[in-house]
Amino acid sequence: MEKKIDGQSPNFPQTTDVAPLFTTDVFDNVEKRIKKLSLENLRGKWVVLFFYPSDFTFV
Amino acid sequence: MFTEVSAGVSKVRFPLVSDRTHEISKTYGVLQESIGATYRATFIIDPEGIVASRYINPTEVGRNIYELVRMIQAIQYSKNTGKPVPANWMLSPPDRSVNPKLNR
């Protein structure tokens, strides 16, 4: 039976899973412009994907 | 814009994403649909693209950034030496760039 809690996919990534790839617009605060960023292009680097619920709150 | 009006965020050097469509937060399972916002969630992804560790904090509790740094150092230490990393392990000598206050 499929279980769904608060709309979350039952398949969301766990530790040791492949991190789901995405491509998105990002704001580059050093160059002060919007760029495209793809997670796949960060292979070879350590990545910290950091979610926060709202601007102007602590991290 | 957030980076222009916040003194702290104006110093940020990493890319900022507005996950307006909730695609990324849904895929990673960290969206609280009832409020349309994410948990304070952190995924450490290794150079091969594998989720090396993940933390899901409740919205009302801030993260321990020192622990995130320790976790990355510990995973790297374990990969490099093949050794397990015990509880409360710290990189020795401590990386003082993480906490400038230690330099005083």
Backbone of each chain as nested JSON, in Angstrom:
{
  "chains": [
    {"id": "A", "residues": [
      {"number": 1, "name": "MET", "atoms": {"N": [0.839, -1.196, 0.0], "CA": [0.0, 0.0, 0.0], "C": [0.875, 1.246, 0.0]}},
      {"number": 2, "name": "GLU", "atoms": {"N": [0.536, 2.173, -0.869], "CA": [1.335, 3.395, -0.928], "C": [0.981, 4.302, 0.243]}},
      {"number": 3, "name": "LYS", "atoms": {"N": [1.997, 4.828, 0.878], "CA": [1.795, 5.693, 2.03], "C": [2.263, 7.094, 1.674]}},
      {"number": 4, "name": "LYS", "atoms": {"N": [1.412, 8.061, 1.95], "CA": [1.79, 9.43, 1.624], "C": [1.515, 10.317, 2.832]}},
      {"number": 5, "name": "ILE", "atoms": {"N": [2.54, 11.011, 3.284], "CA": [2.384, 11.869, 4.452], "C": [2.701, 13.303, 4.059]}},
      {"number": 6, "name": "ASP", "atoms": {"N": [1.789, 14.201, 4.265], "CA": [1.983, 15.626, 3.981], "C": [2.518, 15.829, 2.558]}},
      {"number": 7, "name": "GLY", "atoms": {"N": [2.024, 15.013, 1.63], "CA": [2.384, 15.184, 0.229], "C": [3.776, 14.725, -0.153]}},
      {"number": 8, "name": "GLN", "atoms": {"N": [4.528, 14.166, 0.79], "CA": [5.894, 13.778, 0.466], "C": [5.934, 12.503, -0.366]}},
      {"number": 9, "name": "SER", "atoms": {"N": [6.846, 12.484, -1.311], "CA": [7.057, 11.274, -2.087], "C": [7.629, 10.206, -1.16]}},
      {"number": 10, "name": "PRO", "atoms": {"N": [7.107, 8.974, -1.254], "CA": [7.681, 7.916, -0.417], "C": [9.095, 7.551, -0.871]}},
      {"number": 11, "name": "ASN", "atoms": {"N": [9.516, 8.104, -2.018], "CA": [10.831, 7.741, -2.571], "C": [11.875, 8.818, -2.376]}},
      {"number": 12, "name": "PHE", "atoms": {"N": [11.658, 9.722, -1.419], "CA": [12.639, 10.805, -1.327], "C": [13.988, 10.286, -0.855]}},
      {"number": 13, "name": "PRO", "atoms": {"N": [15.063, 10.975, -1.259], "CA": [16.4, 10.397, -1.138], "C": [16.888, 10.217, 0.295]}},
      {"number": 14, "name": "GLN", "atoms": {"N": [17.378, 9.039, 0.558], "CA": [17.972, 8.7, 1.843], "C": [19.495, 8.752, 1.712]}},
      {"number": 15, "name": "THR", "atoms": {"N": [20.177, 8.711, 2.843], "CA": [21.631, 8.615, 2.839], "C": [22.05, 7.373, 2.046]}},
      {"number": 16, "name": "THR", "atoms": {"N": [23.061, 7.524, 1.215], "CA": [23.634, 6.533, 0.269], "C": [22.849, 6.428, -1.046]}},
      {"number": 17, "name": "ASP", "atoms": {"N": [21.712, 7.136, -1.19], "CA": [21.004, 7.184, -2.479], "C": [21.68, 8.214, -3.398]}},
      {"number": 18, "name": "VAL", "atoms": {"N": [21.471, 8.03, -4.699], "CA": [21.914, 9.055, -5.638], "C": [21.066, 10.311, -5.426]}},
      {"number": 19, "name": "ALA", "atoms": {"N": [21.703, 11.463, -5.314], "CA": [20.962, 12.716, -5.124], "C": [20.219, 13.046, -6.416]}},
      {"number": 20, "name": "PRO", "atoms": {"N": [18.892, 13.264, -6.352], "CA": [18.134, 13.56, -7.577], "C": [18.689, 14.8, -8.282]}},
      {"number": 21, "name": "LEU", "atoms": {"N": [18.833, 14.69, -9.594], "CA": [19.417, 15.798, -10.357], "C": [18.375, 16.866, -10.616]}},
      {"number": 22, "name": "PHE", "atoms": {"N": [18.816, 18.088, -10.687], "CA": [17.924, 19.187, -11.06], "C": [18.752, 20.262, -11.753]}},
      {"number": 23, "name": "THR", "atoms": {"N": [18.068, 21.045, -12.577], "CA": [18.666, 22.23, -13.195], "C": [17.757, 23.392, -12.847]}},
      {"number": 24, "name": "THR", "atoms": {"N": [18.334, 24.502, -12.44], "CA": [17.504, 25.594, -11.953], "C": [18.202, 26.935, -12.182]}},
      {"number": 25, "name": "ASP", "atoms": {"N": [17.406, 28.007, -12.195], "CA": [17.987, 29.343, -12.154], "C": [18.503, 29.596, -10.743]}},
      {"number": 26, "name": "VAL", "atoms": {"N": [19.667, 30.214, -10.646], "CA": [20.208, 30.587, -9.331], "C": [20.634, 32.042, -9.39]}},
      {"number": 27, "name": "PHE", "atoms": {"N": [20.628, 32.69, -8.232], "CA": [21.188, 34.033, -8.163], "C": [22.623, 33.922, -7.675]}},
      {"number": 28, "name": "ASP", "atoms": {"N": [23.564, 34.365, -8.523], "CA": [24.975, 34.383, -8.157], "C": [25.267, 35.736, -7.519]}},
      {"number": 29, "name": "ASN", "atoms": {"N": [25.454, 35.715, -6.208], "CA": [25.595, 36.96, -5.448], "C": [26.97, 37.597, -5.621]}},
      {"number": 30, "name": "VAL", "atoms": {"N": [27.93, 36.844, -6.201], "CA": [29.257, 37.411, -6.471], "C": [29.204, 38.179, -7.793]}},
      {"number": 31, "name": "GLU", "atoms": {"N": [28.635, 37.539, -8.822], "CA": [28.538, 38.192, -10.139], "C": [27.284, 39.061, -10.258]}},
      {"number": 32, "name": "LYS", "atoms": {"N": [26.399, 38.987, -9.254], "CA": [25.153, 39.778, -9.228], "C": [24.293, 39.536, -10.466]}},
      {"number": 33, "name": "ARG", "atoms": {"N": [24.13, 38.263, -10.818], "CA": [23.253, 37.967, -11.947], "C": [22.658, 36.566, -11.795]}},
      {"number": 34, "name": "ILE", "atoms": {"N": [21.604, 36.329, -12.562], "CA": [20.937, 35.026, -12.53], "C": [21.6, 34.103, -13.54]}},
      {"number": 35, "name": "LYS", "atoms": {"N": [21.898, 32.888, -13.111], "CA": [22.569, 31.903, -13.958], "C": [21.805, 30.587, -13.896]}},
      {"number": 36, "name": "LYS", "atoms": {"N": [22.14, 29.681, -14.805], "CA": [21.615, 28.314, -14.741], "C": [22.604, 27.466, -13.951]}},
      {"number": 37, "name": "LEU", "atoms": {"N": [22.06, 26.597, -13.112], "CA": [22.924, 25.68, -12.379], "C": [22.331, 24.288, -12.434]}},
      {"number": 38, "name": "SER", "atoms": {"N": [23.186, 23.329, -12.745], "CA": [22.748, 21.942, -12.799], "C": [23.551, 21.155, -11.764]}},
      {"number": 39, "name": "LEU", "atoms": {"N": [22.853, 20.368, -10.957], "CA": [23.549, 19.587, -9.921], "C": [24.589, 18.665, -10.556]}},
      {"number": 40, "name": "GLU", "atoms": {"N": [24.26, 18.16, -11.74], "CA": [25.171, 17.234, -12.421], "C": [26.531, 17.886, -12.701]}},
      {"number": 41, "name": "ASN", "atoms": {"N": [26.516, 19.197, -12.957], "CA": [27.77, 19.896, -13.246], "C": [28.651, 20.079, -12.012]}},
      {"number": 42, "name": "LEU", "atoms": {"N": [28.118, 19.718, -10.847], "CA": [28.896, 19.849, -9.609], "C": [29.56, 18.532, -9.217]}},
      {"number": 43, "name": "ARG", "atoms": {"N": [29.463, 17.529, -10.094], "CA": [30.18, 16.27, -9.84], "C": [31.663, 16.58, -9.687]}},
      {"number": 44, "name": "GLY", "atoms": {"N": [32.275, 15.896, -8.717], "CA": [33.683, 16.172, -8.43], "C": [33.849, 17.165, -7.292]}},
      {"number": 45, "name": "LYS", "atoms": {"N": [32.742, 17.765, -6.88], "CA": [32.788, 18.705, -5.753], "C": [31.878, 18.209, -4.632]}},
      {"number": 46, "name": "TRP", "atoms": {"N": [32.182, 18.605, -3.414], "CA": [31.263, 18.398, -2.304], "C": [30.184, 19.464, -2.374]}},
      {"number": 47, "name": "VAL", "atoms": {"N": [28.937, 19.051, -2.214], "CA": [27.817, 19.985, -2.319], "C": [27.025, 19.968, -1.003]}},
      {"number": 48, "name": "VAL", "atoms": {"N": [26.707, 21.141, -0.497], "CA": [25.782, 21.237, 0.625], "C": [24.506, 21.884, 0.095]}},
      {"number": 49, "name": "LEU", "atoms": {"N": [23.429, 21.101, 0.048], "CA": [22.133, 21.59, -0.413], "C": [21.355, 21.984, 0.837]}},
      {"number": 50, "name": "PHE", "atoms": {"N": [21.063, 23.275, 0.926], "CA": [20.649, 23.87, 2.196], "C": [19.277, 24.5, 2.002]}},
      {"number": 51, "name": "PHE", "atoms": {"N": [18.245, 23.894, 2.557], "CA": [16.881, 24.427, 2.407], "C": [16.54, 25.282, 3.626]}},
      {"number": 52, "name": "TYR", "atoms": {"N": [15.868, 26.4, 3.396], "CA": [15.341, 27.157, 4.537], "C": [13.943, 27.656, 4.192]}},
      {"number": 53, "name": "PRO", "atoms": {"N": [13.06, 27.735, 5.188], "CA": [11.639, 27.973, 4.88], "C": [11.325, 29.383, 4.425]}},
      {"number": 54, "name": "SER", "atoms": {"N": [12.122, 30.364, 4.839], "CA": [11.71, 31.736, 4.573], "C": [12.909, 32.674, 4.697]}},
      {"number": 55, "name": "ASP", "atoms": {"N": [12.963, 33.701, 3.828], "CA": [13.999, 34.726, 3.95], "C": [13.854, 35.438, 5.297]}},
      {"number": 56, "name": "PHE", "atoms": {"N": [14.922, 36.042, 5.743], "CA": [14.941, 36.833, 6.986], "C": [14.668, 35.994, 8.229]}},
      {"number": 57, "name": "THR", "atoms": {"N": [14.937, 34.697, 8.134], "CA": [14.929, 33.866, 9.333], "C": [16.351, 33.341, 9.522]}},
      {"number": 58, "name": "PHE", "atoms": {"N": [16.647, 32.825, 10.7], "CA": [17.946, 32.184, 10.946], "C": [18.069, 30.95, 10.063]}},
      {"number": 59, "name": "VAL", "atoms": {"N": [19.244, 30.354, 10.022], "CA": [19.407, 29.166, 9.177], "C": [19.207, 27.881, 9.965]}}
    ]},
    {"id": "B", "residues": [
      {"number": 1, "name": "MET", "atoms": {"N": [15.58, 43.185, -2.97], "CA": [16.049, 41.795, -3.029], "C": [16.781, 41.429, -1.74]}},
      {"number": 2, "name": "PHE", "atoms": {"N": [16.575, 40.178, -1.335], "CA": [17.082, 39.671, -0.058], "C": [18.57, 39.999, 0.127]}},
      {"number": 3, "name": "THR", "atoms": {"N": [19.393, 39.758, -0.92], "CA": [20.845, 39.954, -0.771], "C": [21.206, 41.423, -0.656]}},
      {"number": 4, "name": "GLU", "atoms": {"N": [20.299, 42.308, -1.053], "CA": [20.608, 43.743, -0.998], "C": [20.21, 44.359, 0.336]}},
      {"number": 5, "name": "VAL", "atoms": {"N": [19.226, 43.787, 0.982], "CA": [18.737, 44.408, 2.221], "C": [19.204, 43.692, 3.49]}},
      {"number": 6, "name": "SER", "atoms": {"N": [19.772, 42.49, 3.349], "CA": [20.257, 41.777, 4.527], "C": [21.776, 41.846, 4.575]}},
      {"number": 7, "name": "ALA", "atoms": {"N": [22.309, 42.413, 5.668], "CA": [23.768, 42.562, 5.792], "C": [24.46, 41.202, 5.759]}},
      {"number": 8, "name": "GLY", "atoms": {"N": [23.863, 40.222, 6.432], "CA": [24.468, 38.888, 6.467], "C": [24.454, 38.232, 5.104]}},
      {"number": 9, "name": "VAL", "atoms": {"N": [23.305, 38.276, 4.452], "CA": [23.153, 37.564, 3.18], "C": [23.928, 38.262, 2.051]}},
      {"number": 10, "name": "SER", "atoms": {"N": [24.194, 39.556, 2.196], "CA": [24.952, 40.253, 1.146], "C": [26.349, 39.663, 0.992]}},
      {"number": 11, "name": "LYS", "atoms": {"N": [26.837, 38.963, 2.014], "CA": [28.191, 38.376, 1.957], "C": [28.191, 36.964, 1.368]}},
      {"number": 12, "name": "VAL", "atoms": {"N": [27.017, 36.439, 1.089], "CA": [26.918, 35.053, 0.627], "C": [27.626, 34.871, -0.71]}},
      {"number": 13, "name": "ARG", "atoms": {"N": [28.432, 33.799, -0.822], "CA": [29.17, 33.55, -2.052], "C": [28.659, 32.311, -2.788]}},
      {"number": 14, "name": "PHE", "atoms": {"N": [27.706, 31.621, -2.19], "CA": [27.16, 30.427, -2.86], "C": [25.876, 30.804, -3.605]}},
      {"number": 15, "name": "PRO", "atoms": {"N": [25.491, 30.005, -4.611], "CA": [24.299, 30.342, -5.397], "C": [23.015, 30.192, -4.572]}},
      {"number": 16, "name": "LEU", "atoms": {"N": [22.084, 31.099, -4.789], "CA": [20.798, 31.072, -4.087], "C": [19.703, 30.677, -5.079]}},
      {"number": 17, "name": "VAL", "atoms": {"N": [18.859, 29.754, -4.67], "CA": [17.786, 29.253, -5.525], "C": [16.445, 29.634, -4.912]}},
      {"number": 18, "name": "SER", "atoms": {"N": [15.538, 30.148, -5.732], "CA": [14.161, 30.31, -5.288], "C": [13.375, 29.131, -5.845]}},
      {"number": 19, "name": "ASP", "atoms": {"N": [13.01, 28.201, -4.985], "CA": [12.328, 26.982, -5.431], "C": [10.823, 27.246, -5.498]}},
      {"number": 20, "name": "ARG", "atoms": {"N": [10.471, 28.218, -6.351], "CA": [9.107, 28.729, -6.437], "C": [8.083, 27.647, -6.778]}},
      {"number": 21, "name": "THR", "atoms": {"N": [8.488, 26.72, -7.634], "CA": [7.562, 25.66, -8.062], "C": [7.572, 24.471, -7.09]}},
      {"number": 22, "name": "HIS", "atoms": {"N": [8.409, 24.536, -6.063], "CA": [8.536, 23.481, -5.05], "C": [9.087, 22.185, -5.628]}},
      {"number": 23, "name": "GLU", "atoms": {"N": [9.599, 22.234, -6.86], "CA": [10.06, 20.994, -7.491], "C": [11.195, 20.338, -6.719]}},
      {"number": 24, "name": "ILE", "atoms": {"N": [12.179, 21.157, -6.335], "CA": [13.364, 20.583, -5.679], "C": [12.998, 20.114, -4.276]}},
      {"number": 25, "name": "SER", "atoms": {"N": [12.252, 20.949, -3.543], "CA": [11.924, 20.563, -2.17], "C": [11.0, 19.35, -2.131]}},
      {"number": 26, "name": "LYS", "atoms": {"N": [10.116, 19.211, -3.127], "CA": [9.253, 18.021, -3.173], "C": [10.075, 16.781, -3.488]}},
      {"number": 27, "name": "THR", "atoms": {"N": [10.955, 16.92, -4.482], "CA": [11.782, 15.78, -4.88], "C": [12.621, 15.28, -3.707]}},
      {"number": 28, "name": "TYR", "atoms": {"N": [13.108, 16.224, -2.903], "CA": [13.956, 15.851, -1.768], "C": [13.134, 15.546, -0.508]}},
      {"number": 29, "name": "GLY", "atoms": {"N": [11.811, 15.674, -0.619], "CA": [10.944, 15.272, 0.491], "C": [10.998, 16.191, 1.682]}},
      {"number": 30, "name": "VAL", "atoms": {"N": [11.292, 17.481, 1.468], "CA": [11.452, 18.381, 2.609], "C": [10.453, 19.541, 2.592]}},
      {"number": 31, "name": "LEU", "atoms": {"N": [9.412, 19.417, 1.744], "CA": [8.385, 20.463, 1.699], "C": [7.29, 20.15, 2.703]}},
      {"number": 32, "name": "GLN", "atoms": {"N": [6.94, 21.137, 3.515], "CA": [5.769, 21.017, 4.388], "C": [4.621, 21.638, 3.623]}},
      {"number": 33, "name": "GLU", "atoms": {"N": [3.794, 20.802, 3.0], "CA": [2.761, 21.334, 2.103], "C": [1.747, 22.199, 2.833]}},
      {"number": 34, "name": "SER", "atoms": {"N": [1.528, 21.897, 4.122], "CA": [0.522, 22.645, 4.883], "C": [0.877, 24.13, 4.969]}},
      {"number": 35, "name": "ILE", "atoms": {"N": [2.174, 24.46, 4.97], "CA": [2.563, 25.876, 5.038], "C": [3.286, 26.33, 3.768]}},
      {"number": 36, "name": "GLY", "atoms": {"N": [3.482, 25.429, 2.812], "CA": [4.139, 25.798, 1.554], "C": [5.58, 26.219, 1.735]}},
      {"number": 37, "name": "ALA", "atoms": {"N": [6.224, 25.692, 2.762], "CA": [7.631, 26.042, 3.007], "C": [8.391, 24.777, 3.399]}},
      {"number": 38, "name": "THR", "atoms": {"N": [9.697, 24.864, 3.353], "CA": [10.496, 23.667, 3.626], "C": [10.885, 23.589, 5.098]}},
      {"number": 39, "name": "TYR", "atoms": {"N": [11.288, 22.406, 5.503], "CA": [11.985, 22.257, 6.779], "C": [13.366, 22.908, 6.632]}},
      {"number": 40, "name": "ARG", "atoms": {"N": [14.077, 23.082, 7.738], "CA": [15.484, 23.499, 7.642], "C": [16.293, 22.236, 7.357]}},
      {"number": 41, "name": "ALA", "atoms": {"N": [16.336, 21.902, 6.081], "CA": [16.909, 20.62, 5.678], "C": [18.267, 20.825, 5.019]}},
      {"number": 42, "name": "THR", "atoms": {"N": [19.155, 19.882, 5.254], "CA": [20.515, 19.958, 4.723], "C": [20.876, 18.605, 4.121]}},
      {"number": 43, "name": "PHE", "atoms": {"N": [21.353, 18.607, 2.885], "CA": [21.85, 17.388, 2.256], "C": [23.313, 17.6, 1.927]}},
      {"number": 44, "name": "ILE", "atoms": {"N": [24.164, 16.699, 2.394], "CA": [25.578, 16.723, 2.012], "C": [25.737, 15.711, 0.892]}},
      {"number": 45, "name": "ILE", "atoms": {"N": [26.166, 16.197, -0.276], "CA": [26.271, 15.351, -1.473], "C": [27.746, 15.218, -1.827]}},
      {"number": 46, "name": "ASP", "atoms": {"N": [28.212, 13.991, -1.983], "CA": [29.646, 13.764, -2.196], "C": [30.022, 13.978, -3.668]}},
      {"number": 47, "name": "PRO", "atoms": {"N": [31.332, 13.954, -3.988], "CA": [31.745, 14.26, -5.372], "C": [31.192, 13.299, -6.423]}},
      {"number": 48, "name": "GLU", "atoms": {"N": [30.722, 12.123, -6.004], "CA": [30.111, 11.176, -6.953], "C": [28.613, 11.416, -7.105]}},
      {"number": 49, "name": "GLY", "atoms": {"N": [28.065, 12.381, -6.38], "CA": [26.637, 12.684, -6.5], "C": [25.755, 11.838, -5.595]}},
      {"number": 50, "name": "ILE", "atoms": {"N": [26.349, 11.237, -4.571], "CA": [25.604, 10.39, -3.625], "C": [25.29, 11.208, -2.362]}},
      {"number": 51, "name": "VAL", "atoms": {"N": [24.072, 11.027, -1.822], "CA": [23.727, 11.685, -0.562], "C": [24.579, 11.056, 0.548]}},
      {"number": 52, "name": "ALA", "atoms": {"N": [25.502, 11.851, 1.093], "CA": [26.426, 11.329, 2.099], "C": [25.84, 11.474, 3.5]}},
      {"number": 53, "name": "SER", "atoms": {"N": [24.997, 12.485, 3.691], "CA": [24.33, 12.666, 4.975], "C": [23.178, 13.634, 4.788]}},
      {"number": 54, "name": "ARG", "atoms": {"N": [22.208, 13.572, 5.71], "CA": [21.081, 14.489, 5.6], "C": [20.547, 14.823, 6.982]}},
      {"number": 55, "name": "TYR", "atoms": {"N": [20.138, 16.052, 7.135], "CA": [19.575, 16.529, 8.397], "C": [18.252, 17.212, 8.077]}},
      {"number": 56, "name": "ILE", "atoms": {"N": [17.221, 16.916, 8.834], "CA": [15.934, 17.591, 8.648], "C": [15.563, 18.241, 9.982]}},
      {"number": 57, "name": "ASN", "atoms": {"N": [15.837, 19.527, 10.11], "CA": [15.47, 20.231, 11.351], "C": [14.044, 20.74, 11.267]}},
      {"number": 58, "name": "PRO", "atoms": {"N": [13.362, 20.8, 12.408], "CA": [12.07, 21.469, 12.403], "C": [12.253, 22.959, 12.112]}},
      {"number": 59, "name": "THR", "atoms": {"N": [11.227, 23.573, 11.553], "CA": [11.29, 24.971, 11.139], "C": [11.765, 25.891, 12.262]}},
      {"number": 60, "name": "GLU", "atoms": {"N": [11.386, 25.567, 13.499], "CA": [11.654, 26.486, 14.602], "C": [13.038, 26.314, 15.235]}},
      {"number": 61, "name": "VAL", "atoms": {"N": [13.828, 25.362, 14.726], "CA": [15.144, 25.125, 15.327], "C": [16.249, 25.285, 14.28]}},
      {"number": 62, "name": "GLY", "atoms": {"N": [17.172, 26.217, 14.557], "CA": [18.286, 26.461, 13.639], "C": [19.28, 25.315, 13.654]}},
      {"number": 63, "name": "ARG", "atoms": {"N": [20.072, 25.265, 12.587], "CA": [21.047, 24.183, 12.444], "C": [22.297, 24.42, 13.271]}},
      {"number": 64, "name": "ASN", "atoms": {"N": [23.069, 23.355, 13.474], "CA": [24.39, 23.465, 14.073], "C": [25.412, 23.414, 12.935]}},
      {"number": 65, "name": "ILE", "atoms": {"N": [25.881, 24.6, 12.524], "CA": [26.771, 24.668, 11.364], "C": [28.092, 23.952, 11.653]}},
      {"number": 66, "name": "TYR", "atoms": {"N": [28.565, 24.03, 12.914], "CA": [29.806, 23.327, 13.265], "C": [29.656, 21.827, 13.045]}},
      {"number": 67, "name": "GLU", "atoms": {"N": [28.463, 21.31, 13.327], "CA": [28.229, 19.876, 13.123], "C": [28.238, 19.527, 11.632]}},
      {"number": 68, "name": "LEU", "atoms": {"N": [27.7, 20.421, 10.801], "CA": [27.718, 20.147, 9.352], "C": [29.154, 20.071, 8.856]}},
      {"number": 69, "name": "VAL", "atoms": {"N": [29.988, 21.007, 9.324], "CA": [31.399, 21.015, 8.916], "C": [32.091, 19.76, 9.444]}},
      {"number": 70, "name": "ARG", "atoms": {"N": [31.81, 19.418, 10.72], "CA": [32.406, 18.213, 11.311], "C": [32.009, 16.975, 10.509]}},
      {"number": 71, "name": "MET", "atoms": {"N": [30.747, 16.911, 10.084], "CA": [30.275, 15.753, 9.321], "C": [31.032, 15.618, 8.005]}},
      {"number": 72, "name": "ILE", "atoms": {"N": [31.204, 16.736, 7.294], "CA": [31.946, 16.67, 6.018], "C": [33.394, 16.241, 6.28]}},
      {"number": 73, "name": "GLN", "atoms": {"N": [34.017, 16.824, 7.307], "CA": [35.396, 16.442, 7.637], "C": [35.476, 14.969, 8.028]}},
      {"number": 74, "name": "ALA", "atoms": {"N": [34.478, 14.494, 8.763], "CA": [34.48, 13.099, 9.222], "C": [34.305, 12.133, 8.059]}},
      {"number": 75, "name": "ILE", "atoms": {"N": [33.405, 12.47, 7.123], "CA": [33.208, 11.597, 5.953], "C": [34.485, 11.552, 5.128]}},
      {"number": 76, "name": "GLN", "atoms": {"N": [35.114, 12.73, 4.947], "CA": [36.358, 12.787, 4.168], "C": [37.464, 12.0, 4.869]}},
      {"number": 77, "name": "TYR", "atoms": {"N": [37.543, 12.134, 6.194], "CA": [38.557, 11.409, 6.975], "C": [38.362, 9.908, 6.823]}},
      {"number": 78, "name": "SER", "atoms": {"N": [37.107, 9.478, 6.905], "CA": [36.805, 8.054, 6.796], "C": [37.122, 7.528, 5.396]}},
      {"number": 79, "name": "LYS", "atoms": {"N": [36.778, 8.325, 4.372], "CA": [37.083, 7.915, 2.989], "C": [38.586, 7.807, 2.771]}},
      {"number": 80, "name": "ASN", "atoms": {"N": [39.326, 8.76, 3.339], "CA": [40.774, 8.815, 3.099], "C": [41.541, 7.744, 3.864]}},
      {"number": 81, "name": "THR", "atoms": {"N": [41.051, 7.378, 5.049], "CA": [41.812, 6.456, 5.903], "C": [41.194, 5.066, 5.939]}},
      {"number": 82, "name": "GLY", "atoms": {"N": [39.94, 4.936, 5.525], "CA": [39.244, 3.658, 5.635], "C": [38.803, 3.344, 7.056]}},
      {"number": 83, "name": "LYS", "atoms": {"N": [39.012, 4.306, 7.96], "CA": [38.673, 4.06, 9.374], "C": [37.267, 4.554, 9.692]}},
      {"number": 84, "name": "PRO", "atoms": {"N": [36.59, 3.877, 10.638], "CA": [35.327, 4.417, 11.12], "C": [35.587, 5.649, 11.987]}},
      {"number": 85, "name": "VAL", "atoms": {"N": [34.572, 6.482, 12.14], "CA": [34.734, 7.731, 12.895], "C": [33.86, 7.663, 14.145]}},
      {"number": 86, "name": "PRO", "atoms": {"N": [34.474, 7.635, 15.325], "CA": [33.674, 7.456, 16.55], "C": [32.87, 8.686, 16.935]}},
      {"number": 87, "name": "ALA", "atoms": {"N": [32.003, 8.511, 17.923], "CA": [31.167, 9.601, 18.432], "C": [32.045, 10.757, 18.9]}},
      {"number": 88, "name": "ASN", "atoms": {"N": [31.561, 11.958, 18.666], "CA": [32.217, 13.194, 19.138], "C": [33.613, 13.41, 18.557]}},
      {"number": 89, "name": "TRP", "atoms": {"N": [33.941, 12.678, 17.49], "CA": [35.228, 12.869, 16.81], "C": [35.351, 14.313, 16.345]}},
      {"number": 90, "name": "MET", "atoms": {"N": [36.545, 14.85, 16.45], "CA": [36.831, 16.177, 15.891], "C": [38.129, 16.082, 15.106]}},
      {"number": 91, "name": "LEU", "atoms": {"N": [38.208, 16.823, 14.009], "CA": [39.444, 16.888, 13.25], "C": [40.505, 17.512, 14.156]}},
      {"number": 92, "name": "SER", "atoms": {"N": [41.665, 16.885, 14.232], "CA": [42.709, 17.379, 15.121], "C": [43.961, 17.669, 14.296]}},
      {"number": 93, "name": "PRO", "atoms": {"N": [44.537, 18.855, 14.337], "CA": [44.069, 20.012, 15.087], "C": [42.788, 20.59, 14.472]}},
      {"number": 94, "name": "PRO", "atoms": {"N": [41.947, 21.256, 15.293], "CA": [40.699, 21.781, 14.737], "C": [40.95, 22.78, 13.614]}},
      {"number": 95, "name": "ASP", "atoms": {"N": [40.063, 22.777, 12.646], "CA": [40.163, 23.712, 11.528], "C": [39.663, 25.074, 12.009]}},
      {"number": 96, "name": "ARG", "atoms": {"N": [40.603, 25.977, 12.29], "CA": [40.245, 27.253, 12.911], "C": [39.519, 28.201, 11.952]}},
      {"number": 97, "name": "SER", "atoms": {"N": [39.563, 27.89, 10.661], "CA": [38.84, 28.758, 9.727], "C": [37.332, 28.615, 9.936]}},
      {"number": 98, "name": "VAL", "atoms": {"N": [36.915, 27.493, 10.555], "CA": [35.491, 27.254, 10.757], "C": [34.941, 28.186, 11.824]}},
      {"number": 99, "name": "ASN", "atoms": {"N": [35.731, 28.384, 12.888], "CA": [35.291, 29.246, 13.981], "C": [36.378, 30.261, 14.3]}},
      {"number": 100, "name": "PRO", "atoms": {"N": [36.311, 31.437, 13.693], "CA": [37.374, 32.44, 13.88], "C": [37.586, 32.816, 15.342]}},
      {"number": 101, "name": "LYS", "atoms": {"N": [36.559, 32.614, 16.182], "CA": [36.697, 32.981, 17.602], "C": [37.795, 32.174, 18.287]}},
      {"number": 102, "name": "LEU", "atoms": {"N": [38.075, 30.975, 17.759], "CA": [39.111, 30.137, 18.369], "C": [40.5, 30.759, 18.215]}},
      {"number": 103, "name": "ASN", "atoms": {"N": [40.642, 31.695, 17.301], "CA": [41.959, 32.297, 17.045], "C": [42.323, 33.358, 18.066]}},
      {"number": 104, "name": "ARG", "atoms": {"N": [41.382, 33.764, 18.894], "CA": [41.676, 34.832, 19.847], "C": [42.608, 34.378, 20.957]}}
    ]}
  ]
}
